[in-house]
């Protein structure tokens, strides 16, 4: 990226125009170069306006929906506090954690047996069986 020079020229549009005319008269810059530069500038401005118009047209439906929904939508979208879990849910999650910890070190065949025990007899029996088979 180009660095800023320490002494940046601060010219008004009039002074820049006068300097450009002088450079053209002295033959240091060709008039055709200036014309091409101005055409490139105009083309760049046109392209940027087209891109901006495309962005505006693409975002218009979303902007309309957001504006019509109003502030209530923004307030509703705010995260709400989580509802506390019940004691039964807490116990079930703890049991699930103990079960996963117990079967983690087992082979696939042993896990299949423990899963069958869990299905038939419950989580506590499966945990006891997994700990026993791990020894």
Secondary structure, DSSP 8 states (H G I E B T S, - for coil): -----SS-----HHHHHHHHHHHHHHTSS-HHHHHHHHHHHHHHHHHHHHHHHHHHHHHHHHHHHHHHH-HHHHHHHS--------HHHHHHHHHHHHHHHHHTTS-HHHHHHHHHHHHHH-HHHHHHHHHHHH-
